[in-house]
Amino acid sequence: CRLARHIDLDLGPWHDRVVLGTTDTEVNDVSLEPRPLNEEIDFLLTHAARYLIRRPTRADVLSAFAGLRPLVRQDDGGDTSSISREHAILISGSGLVTITGGKWTIYRKMGEDTVNQAAAVAGLEERPSPTTGLRLHGWQAGGAETAPWDVYGADAAMVRKLVAENPAWDEPLHPNLPYRACEVVWAVRNEWARTLDDVLARRTRALFLDTRASMSIAPLVAELMARELGRDAAWQQAQVAGYCDLAKGYLPLYSS
């Protein structure tokens, strides 16, 4: 397996932003929080300037984030950009089934292939996989009016009910972000959010849409969470400090 770094840059306000990326740089070490390299940021800005009306600068970047992609090793020794993003399934002599490579957009196919192989190894009865027609949580028929919580799908009506419980929760958390206080409460009560980065990076995408805005609302979000979880002021302070330390790595002027 080989690892390739990829980064994206978020430019502009949340409702009209541009995402630039990705790069492809081979790396040898695994990091829980991979950081964009300055040269990668410069590379994307330079090439974006060839297509945008106005040349973007680092001051336009709202968030810069990186990830590591596992790639199936090839024997020809080519660079990572030439390696297929397809997945591979390996079966050891002991019957251990391992899947490697692949990408998020084909997770259903990856799951189907892995389960089929595991079933064959275990000698289970062969049966068709239902994953192709399996509906995700929140699925709903038609185009039901759920704004401004369309992303919640069938759960939108329940998110809306939180506003009736406390009208103050209908207030936007920040003018540059599309999130409201009720979504924080929903994340804690129904999506097992337990830390500040659970809410700001995983239940919402605030960290990636506008890093500075997400840092500015961190105290408010921590306060909302503390009330729901029964946490004290010390917990809130620790959460804010830890989150802001994490978020600094997503700022475009970050130097590795």
C-alpha positions in Angstrom: 0.0 0.0 0.0 1.2 3.5 -0.8 -0.1 6.8 0.6 -0.9 9.9 -1.3 -1.6 13.3 0.2 -4.4 15.3 -1.2 -5.5 18.8 -0.2 -8.4 21.1 -0.9 -8.8 24.9 -0.5 -12.1 26.6 0.3 -12.6 30.0 -1.2 -15.4 32.5 -0.7 -18.6 32.7 1.4 -20.4 29.5 2.3 -23.2 30.1 -0.2 -20.9 30.9 -3.2 -17.6 29.2 -2.4 -15.1 27.5 -4.6 -13.3 24.3 -3.7 -9.9 23.9 -5.3 -8.0 20.6 -5.3 -6.6 18.2 -5.2 -2.9 17.7 -5.1 -1.2 14.3 -5.2 2.0 13.9 -3.2 3.4 10.6 -2.0 4.1 10.5 1.7 5.8 7.8 3.9 4.3 8.6 7.3 0.8 8.3 8.6 -0.6 11.3 10.6 -3.9 11.6 12.4 -4.1 15.2 11.3 -2.2 15.7 8.0 -1.5 19.3 7.2 -1.3 21.0 3.8 2.2 22.0 2.7 2.8 25.6 1.8 4.0 24.5 -1.6 0.7 22.6 -2.2 -1.3 25.7 -1.3 0.8 27.9 -3.6 0.5 25.3 -6.4 -3.3 25.3 -6.3 -3.6 29.1 -6.1 -1.2 29.5 -9.0 -3.1 27.2 -11.3 -6.5 28.5 -10.2 -5.5 31.9 -11.3 -5.4 30.6 -14.9 -9.2 30.1 -14.8 -10.7 32.6 -12.4 -11.5 36.2 -13.2 -9.5 37.4 -10.2 -6.3 35.9 -9.1 -6.9 34.2 -5.7 -4.5 34.8 -2.8 -4.1 33.2 0.6 -6.3 36.0 2.1 -9.2 34.4 0.1 -8.7 31.0 1.5 -11.2 30.1 4.2 -9.9 26.7 5.0 -7.1 24.4 3.8 -7.4 20.7 4.6 -5.5 17.6 3.7 -6.1 13.9 3.8 -4.2 10.6 3.1 -5.4 8.2 0.5 -4.3 4.5 0.6 -3.4 3.3 -2.8 -2.8 -0.3 -4.0 0.9 -0.6 -4.7 2.0 -1.3 -8.3 5.1 -3.1 -9.3 6.1 -0.6 -11.9 7.2 2.0 -9.4 5.2 4.8 -11.1 4.2 8.0 -9.2 1.0 8.1 -7.1 -0.9 10.1 -9.7 -0.7 7.1 -12.1 -1.9 4.5 -9.6 -5.5 3.3 -9.9 -8.0 4.4 -7.2 -9.7 1.1 -7.4 -9.9 -1.2 -4.4 -8.4 -4.7 -4.0 -9.4 -7.6 -1.8 -6.8 -9.9 -0.3 -7.4 -13.2 1.4 -4.7 -14.6 3.6 -4.0 -18.3 4.2 -5.9 -18.1 7.5 -9.0 -16.8 5.7 -8.6 -13.2 6.8 -10.3 -10.9 4.2 -8.6 -7.5 3.8 -9.8 -4.6 1.6 -7.4 -1.8 0.6 -7.5 1.1 -1.7 -10.7 2.5 -3.1 -12.5 5.7 -2.3 -15.6 7.0 -0.5 -17.7 7.4 -3.7 -17.7 3.6 -4.3 -18.1 2.5 -0.6 -21.2 0.5 -1.5 -19.4 -1.5 -4.1 -16.4 -2.0 -1.8 -18.7 -3.3 0.9 -20.5 -5.6 -1.4 -17.3 -7.1 -2.8 -15.9 -7.6 0.7 -19.0 -9.2 2.2 -19.3 -11.5 -0.9 -15.7 -12.6 -0.5 -16.1 -13.1 3.3 -19.2 -15.2 2.7 -17.4 -17.3 0.2 -14.5 -17.9 2.6 -16.9 -18.8 5.4 -18.9 -21.2 3.1 -22.1 -19.3 3.6 -25.1 -19.6 1.4 -24.8 -17.4 -1.7 -27.4 -14.6 -1.9 -27.5 -11.3 -3.7 -26.4 -8.1 -1.9 -29.1 -5.6 -1.2 -26.8 -2.6 -1.0 -27.7 -1.2 -4.4 -31.2 -0.4 -3.3 -30.5 0.2 0.4 -31.7 3.7 1.4 -29.6 5.9 3.6 -31.0 7.2 6.9 -33.0 10.4 6.2 -34.2 9.3 2.8 -37.6 10.7 1.7 -39.6 10.5 -1.4 -40.2 13.5 -3.6 -39.0 17.1 -3.0 -40.4 17.8 0.5 -39.9 21.4 1.6 -37.4 21.1 4.5 -35.4 24.4 4.2 -33.2 25.4 5.8 -32.4 21.9 7.0 -32.6 20.0 3.7 -29.5 18.0 4.5 -31.4 16.2 7.3 -33.9 14.7 4.9 -36.7 13.0 6.7 -35.3 14.2 10.0 -35.8 17.8 9.1 -39.2 18.0 10.7 -37.8 16.9 14.0 -35.0 19.4 13.8 -37.6 22.0 13.1 -39.5 21.0 16.3 -36.4 22.0 18.4 -37.1 25.6 17.4 -40.5 25.3 18.9 -38.9 24.1 22.1 -36.6 27.1 22.2 -37.0 29.9 19.6 -33.5 31.1 20.5 -32.1 28.0 18.8 -33.3 29.3 15.4 -30.6 31.9 15.5 -27.7 31.4 13.0 -24.4 30.6 14.7 -22.4 32.8 12.4 -23.3 35.0 9.4 -20.7 33.1 7.3 -22.0 29.7 8.1 -25.3 27.9 7.2 -25.8 26.4 10.7 -28.2 27.2 13.6 -28.1 26.5 17.3 -30.8 23.8 17.0 -28.4 21.8 14.9 -25.9 21.6 17.7 -28.7 20.4 20.1 -29.8 17.9 17.5 -26.3 16.6 17.1 -25.9 16.0 20.8 -29.3 14.4 21.3 -29.6 12.3 18.2 -26.2 11.9 16.6 -24.0 11.2 19.6 -21.9 14.3 19.3 -19.8 14.5 22.5 -16.9 16.8 21.6 -16.6 20.2 20.0 -14.9 18.9 16.9 -17.7 16.2 16.7 -20.1 19.1 16.0 -17.9 21.6 14.1 -16.0 19.1 11.9 -18.1 16.0 11.7 -21.8 16.7 12.3 -21.5 20.0 10.5 -18.8 21.1 8.1 -18.0 24.4 9.8 -14.3 23.7 10.1 -14.0 23.1 6.4 -16.3 25.9 5.2 -14.7 28.7 7.2 -12.1 27.8 9.8 -12.0 31.3 11.4 -15.7 31.5 11.7 -15.8 28.0 13.3 -13.2 29.1 15.9 -15.3 32.2 16.7 -18.4 30.2 17.5 -16.6 27.5 19.4 -17.4 29.0 22.9 -21.1 29.3 22.0 -21.3 25.8 20.6 -19.4 24.5 23.7 -22.0 26.2 25.9 -24.9 24.7 24.1 -23.3 21.3 24.3 -22.5 21.7 28.0 -26.1 22.4 28.8 -27.2 19.2 27.0 -24.5 17.0 28.4 -24.4 18.4 32.0 -20.8 19.6 31.7 -19.2 22.4 33.6 -17.2 25.5 32.7 -13.9 23.7 32.9 -15.1 21.2 30.3 -16.2 24.1 28.0 -12.8 25.8 28.3 -10.9 22.6 27.6 -13.1 21.9 24.6 -12.6 25.3 23.1 -8.9 25.3 23.7 -8.5 21.8 22.1 -10.7 22.7 19.1 -8.9 26.0 18.4 -5.6 24.3 18.6 -6.8 21.7 16.0 -8.4 24.3 13.8 -5.2 26.4 13.5 -3.9 23.6 11.2 -6.6 24.4 8.7 -5.7 28.1 8.4 -4.1 28.9 5.0 -1.2 30.7 6.6 -0.3 27.6 8.6 3.4 26.7 8.2 4.3 23.1 8.7 
